[in-house]
Amino acid sequence: MAKATVLEFNKLPSTLPTFVKAATAKKTGLKEGKTIPPVTASVKNLPIDLNKLQRYRKVCGFPGGKTVPAPFLHIYAAPLHMALLTSEQFPLQLLGLVHIRNSMTQHRPVLATEKLNITVKIDGHRETALGIEFDIISQVHVGDELVWDSVSTNLSRKKSGAKKGGKKAPAKLAPLKMSSKISIPAGTGRKYGAVAGDVNPIHLFDATAKAFGFKKAIIHGMWTLAKSAAILDSQLPRKFRYDVEFKLPIFMPAKVQLQYSNSNEAISMRVMDSKGAKPHMNGHIEFLD
């Protein structure tokens, strides 16, 4: 087993230089029989930026309060994700990676006045029909108490895959009782990216998105998750786990709809296009209280 590389920071690293580094770095890719070696990054005793929190609430639609929205902690872990993905030990190209799934657990509400110890790690990968999958595991502690954790699953697509067959008929989805319309103006990706530090070109402008094969700029999957979480915020208990799968990209501007059904134990949810025909995100929220 390879020895883990540990990156320690006294503050969150800036993400803009890491995107520049990602654009110019030459990665060798995974050699046959090899896997992604263990890499860990951490920062301790980190205060929450209240100005960033306020801006995040505004762009995602969360109400004010003494505690932070659970998805907000993802953007505190994200600069450490970038540090891992642009480290010399990580063998894959950052640009082109696709965030396909996210599991996020709030073990208790986090006060905006608390200081955070954050650790993230990558260790290994899985071979799939579409390419290489790997997980970024993040944990947030207050003191020694685990208050939040997540698993972000990413895909590095194969350059050439199996031949595609004919288009499959869309699966019929069970109806969900409630629906809420979501409007996504052009430029939402830039506003969210400025707060989250995610300045991936595919989210910023149509021209930069086209350079990576998209017809227009697409909104961040984590904005879609956060906006859905904001709509459902008043229905959530103190402890819960989100499990979401990102499907079709959302090109901006767009009008989509959040469909959901809730019970005493969970909420089933999905984000669909304006006609309710195509899925952009499927999800499930399990109540842990």
C-alpha positions as CSV (number, residue, x, y, z in Angstrom):
1,M,0.0,0.0,0.0
2,A,1.3,3.4,-1.0
3,K,2.2,5.8,1.8
4,A,-0.4,8.6,2.2
5,T,0.6,12.1,1.1
6,V,-0.6,14.7,3.7
7,L,-1.1,18.3,2.8
8,E,-1.7,20.7,5.7
9,F,-2.9,24.3,5.4
10,N,-3.3,27.1,7.9
11,K,-6.0,28.6,5.8
12,L,-8.1,27.5,2.8
13,P,-6.1,27.6,-0.4
14,S,-7.2,29.9,-3.2
15,T,-9.0,28.1,-6.0
16,L,-8.2,30.4,-8.9
17,P,-4.5,29.4,-9.0
18,T,-5.4,25.8,-8.8
19,F,-7.7,26.1,-11.9
20,V,-4.8,27.8,-13.8
21,K,-2.5,24.9,-12.6
22,A,-5.1,22.4,-13.7
23,A,-5.3,23.9,-17.2
24,T,-1.5,23.7,-17.7
25,A,-0.6,20.5,-15.8
26,K,0.4,17.5,-17.8
27,K,-1.0,14.4,-16.1
28,T,0.1,10.9,-17.1
29,G,-3.2,9.1,-16.3
30,L,-3.5,5.8,-14.4
31,K,-1.1,3.2,-15.6
32,E,-2.3,-0.4,-15.9
33,G,-2.5,-2.1,-12.5
34,K,-2.2,1.2,-10.6
35,T,-4.8,3.1,-8.6
36,I,-5.1,6.7,-7.3
37,P,-2.7,6.9,-4.3
38,P,-3.9,8.1,-0.9
39,V,-3.8,11.9,-0.6
40,T,-5.2,13.9,2.4
41,A,-5.5,17.6,2.9
42,S,-6.6,19.4,6.1
43,V,-7.1,22.8,7.7
44,K,-7.8,23.4,11.4
45,N,-9.5,26.0,13.5
46,L,-11.1,27.7,10.5
47,P,-13.7,30.5,11.3
48,I,-16.7,30.8,9.0
49,D,-16.7,33.9,6.8
50,L,-20.0,35.5,7.6
51,N,-19.9,37.7,4.4
52,K,-19.5,34.6,2.3
53,L,-22.3,32.9,4.2
54,Q,-24.6,35.8,3.5
55,R,-23.8,35.8,-0.2
56,Y,-24.2,32.0,-0.4
57,R,-27.7,32.3,1.3
58,K,-28.7,34.9,-1.3
59,V,-27.5,33.1,-4.4
60,C,-29.0,29.7,-3.3
61,G,-32.2,31.0,-1.6
62,F,-31.6,30.0,2.0
63,P,-33.1,32.1,4.9
64,G,-31.0,33.7,7.5
65,G,-30.3,32.1,10.9
66,K,-27.7,31.2,13.5
67,T,-26.8,28.0,11.8
68,V,-25.2,27.3,8.4
69,P,-27.0,25.4,5.6
70,A,-25.6,21.9,5.3
71,P,-24.5,22.3,1.6
72,F,-22.5,25.5,2.5
73,L,-20.0,23.3,4.2
74,H,-19.2,21.7,0.9
75,I,-17.8,25.0,-0.4
76,Y,-15.5,25.1,2.7
77,A,-14.2,21.6,1.8
78,A,-14.0,22.3,-1.9
79,P,-10.7,24.3,-1.9
80,L,-9.1,21.3,-0.2
81,H,-10.7,19.1,-2.9
82,M,-8.9,21.2,-5.5
83,A,-5.6,20.9,-3.6
84,L,-5.9,17.1,-3.9
85,L,-6.9,17.1,-7.5
86,T,-4.0,19.4,-8.6
87,S,-1.4,17.7,-6.4
88,E,1.5,15.9,-8.1
89,Q,0.2,12.6,-6.6
90,F,-3.2,12.8,-8.4
91,P,-2.7,11.2,-11.9
92,L,-5.9,12.4,-13.7
93,Q,-6.7,15.6,-15.5
94,L,-8.9,17.9,-13.4
95,L,-10.6,19.7,-16.2
96,G,-13.1,17.3,-17.7
97,L,-13.9,15.5,-14.4
98,V,-17.7,15.1,-13.9
99,H,-19.3,15.3,-10.5
100,I,-21.9,12.5,-10.7
101,R,-23.0,11.8,-7.2
102,N,-22.9,13.3,-3.7
103,S,-23.8,12.0,-0.3
104,M,-23.9,14.5,2.5
105,T,-24.7,14.0,6.2
106,Q,-25.5,16.7,8.8
107,H,-24.8,15.1,12.2
108,R,-26.0,18.3,13.9
109,P,-26.6,21.9,12.9
110,V,-23.4,24.0,12.8
111,L,-23.4,27.4,14.3
112,A,-22.0,30.3,12.2
113,T,-19.8,31.2,15.1
114,E,-18.1,27.8,15.4
115,K,-14.6,27.1,14.1
116,L,-14.1,24.1,11.8
117,N,-11.5,21.4,11.4
118,I,-11.8,20.1,7.8
119,T,-10.1,17.0,6.4
120,V,-10.6,15.6,2.9
121,K,-9.0,12.5,1.2
122,I,-8.8,10.4,-1.9
123,D,-7.7,6.8,-1.9
124,G,-8.2,4.5,-4.8
125,H,-10.7,4.3,-7.7
126,R,-13.2,2.0,-9.5
127,E,-13.3,1.0,-13.1
128,T,-16.7,1.5,-14.7
129,A,-18.1,1.2,-18.2
130,L,-17.9,5.0,-18.6
131,G,-14.4,5.4,-17.1
132,I,-12.7,5.9,-13.8
133,E,-14.8,6.7,-10.7
134,F,-13.3,7.9,-7.5
135,D,-14.6,9.4,-4.2
136,I,-13.5,12.5,-2.3
137,I,-14.3,12.0,1.3
138,S,-14.7,15.1,3.5
139,Q,-15.2,15.5,7.2
140,V,-15.9,18.6,9.3
141,H,-15.3,18.5,13.0
142,V,-15.9,21.1,15.7
143,G,-13.3,20.2,18.2
144,D,-13.3,16.4,18.3
145,E,-17.0,16.2,17.3
146,L,-17.9,15.1,13.8
147,V,-20.7,17.5,12.6
148,W,-20.8,17.0,8.8
149,D,-19.3,14.6,6.2
150,S,-19.7,13.9,2.6
151,V,-18.7,11.6,-0.3
152,S,-18.3,13.3,-3.7
153,T,-18.1,10.8,-6.5
154,N,-16.4,12.0,-9.7
155,L,-16.0,10.4,-13.1
156,S,-13.0,10.6,-15.5
157,R,-14.6,9.5,-18.8
158,K,-12.9,7.1,-21.2
159,K,-11.6,8.7,-24.3
160,S,-13.2,6.0,-26.3
161,G,-15.9,3.8,-24.9
162,A,-18.3,1.1,-26.0
163,K,-20.3,1.7,-29.0
164,K,-23.5,3.5,-28.3
165,G,-26.8,1.8,-29.1
166,G,-30.0,3.4,-30.1
167,K,-31.6,5.8,-27.7
168,K,-33.5,4.2,-24.8
169,A,-37.0,5.2,-24.0
170,P,-37.0,7.4,-20.9
171,A,-37.9,5.4,-17.8
172,K,-41.3,6.2,-16.3
173,L,-40.9,7.9,-12.9
174,A,-43.3,7.4,-10.1
175,P,-45.3,10.6,-9.4
176,L,-44.3,12.9,-6.5
177,K,-46.9,14.9,-4.8
178,M,-45.4,18.4,-4.5
179,S,-43.7,20.6,-7.1
180,S,-41.9,23.9,-6.9
181,K,-40.7,26.0,-9.9
182,I,-37.1,27.1,-10.1
183,S,-35.9,29.9,-12.4
184,I,-32.2,30.0,-13.2
185,P,-31.1,33.3,-14.8
186,A,-28.1,33.6,-17.1
187,G,-25.1,34.4,-14.9
188,T,-26.2,32.3,-11.9
189,G,-23.1,30.1,-12.5
190,R,-20.8,33.2,-12.2
191,K,-22.5,34.4,-9.0
192,Y,-22.4,30.9,-7.4
193,G,-18.8,30.4,-8.6
194,A,-17.7,33.6,-7.1
195,V,-19.0,32.6,-3.7
196,A,-18.1,28.9,-3.9
197,G,-14.7,29.5,-5.5
198,D,-15.6,27.1,-8.4
199,V,-14.5,29.0,-11.5
200,N,-14.6,26.0,-13.8
201,P,-15.1,27.6,-17.3
202,I,-18.1,25.4,-18.1
203,H,-20.1,27.3,-15.6
204,L,-19.1,30.9,-16.4
205,F,-19.9,31.9,-20.0
206,D,-21.3,30.2,-23.1
207,A,-18.0,30.8,-25.0
208,T,-15.9,29.1,-22.3
209,A,-18.4,26.2,-21.9
210,K,-18.3,25.6,-25.7
211,A,-14.5,25.1,-25.5
212,F,-15.2,22.0,-23.3
213,G,-18.0,20.6,-25.5
214,F,-21.1,22.2,-24.0
215,K,-23.5,24.2,-26.2
216,K,-24.0,26.8,-23.4
217,A,-22.8,27.4,-19.8
218,I,-24.2,25.0,-17.3
219,I,-25.1,25.5,-13.6
220,H,-23.1,23.8,-10.9
221,G,-24.6,20.6,-9.7
222,M,-24.0,21.7,-6.1
223,W,-26.0,24.9,-6.8
224,T,-28.9,22.7,-7.9
225,L,-28.6,20.6,-4.7
226,A,-28.4,23.8,-2.6
227,K,-31.4,25.4,-4.2
228,S,-33.4,22.3,-3.6
229,A,-32.2,22.1,0.0
230,A,-33.3,25.8,0.5
231,I,-36.8,25.0,-0.7
232,L,-37.0,22.0,1.6
233,D,-35.2,23.6,4.5
234,S,-38.2,24.1,6.8
235,Q,-39.1,20.4,6.5
236,L,-35.8,19.0,7.6
237,P,-34.9,17.7,11.1
238,R,-31.6,18.4,12.9
239,K,-29.9,15.4,11.5
240,F,-30.3,14.1,7.9
241,R,-28.4,12.7,4.9
242,Y,-28.7,13.8,1.3
243,D,-28.0,11.3,-1.4
244,V,-28.2,12.8,-4.9
245,E,-27.3,11.7,-8.4
246,F,-26.6,14.3,-11.1
247,K,-28.2,13.6,-14.4
248,L,-28.6,15.9,-17.4
249,P,-26.8,19.3,-17.3
250,I,-28.9,22.4,-16.9
251,F,-28.1,25.0,-19.5
252,M,-28.6,28.6,-18.4
253,P,-30.9,30.4,-18.5
254,A,-33.4,27.7,-17.5
255,K,-36.7,27.0,-15.8
256,V,-36.9,23.7,-14.0
257,Q,-39.0,22.2,-11.3
258,L,-38.3,20.5,-8.0
259,Q,-40.7,17.5,-7.4
260,Y,-40.8,15.9,-4.0
261,S,-42.8,13.8,-1.6
262,N,-42.2,13.6,2.1
263,S,-43.0,11.3,5.0
264,N,-42.0,11.2,8.7
265,E,-38.7,9.4,7.7
266,A,-37.6,10.8,4.4
267,I,-38.1,13.0,1.4
268,S,-37.9,11.7,-2.2
269,M,-37.0,14.4,-4.6
270,R,-35.9,15.1,-8.2
271,V,-35.2,18.2,-10.3
272,M,-36.8,17.9,-13.8
273,D,-37.0,20.2,-16.8
274,S,-39.9,22.6,-17.1
275,K,-42.1,20.0,-18.7
276,G,-41.3,17.4,-16.1
277,A,-39.9,15.0,-18.8
278,K,-36.1,15.0,-18.3
279,P,-34.3,14.5,-15.0
280,H,-31.4,16.8,-14.0
281,M,-31.0,15.5,-10.4
282,N,-32.5,12.6,-8.5
283,G,-32.3,12.5,-4.7
284,H,-33.4,11.2,-1.4
285,I,-33.1,12.8,2.1
286,E,-33.1,10.4,5.0
287,F,-34.1,11.8,8.4
288,L,-31.7,10.7,11.1
289,D,-33.3,12.1,14.2
